[in-house]
């Protein structure tokens, strides 16, 4: 695995964009209240969390996942990767690996299909967006 060809500026921008998408996705304006309801979380419960640790760890994990997608994109058998093909790789990775993995957890945790759609939907969209960013800035 060669990482010297990875554009780390694009990777950092993709991670920040993914984090920003998550902030919007899980906000009260989009799916935050529905997500909270599906998990049985109250506003008071959410306020008790160490948000610096949660957000910091989330950003780090997003960066690691984005790095993985960057490695996949660079190993594209010599084909030119652009925003469209990068987005497709991200979309397929999101659908075939991440959404299915979340689905397995949801089944065993006996959580709702609605929760799966919220969480998996974010992951699929964010990976497609990340693929577009990384594919565009190679």
Protein Blocks (a to p, Z undefined) as FASTA:
>chain_A
ZZklpcfklmmmmmmmmmmmmmmmmpmklmmmmmmmmnopafklmmmpcfklmmmmmmmm
mmmmmmmmmmmmmmngopacdfklmmmmmmmmmmmmmmmmmmmmmmmnopafklmmmmmm
mmmmmmmmmmmmmmmmZZ
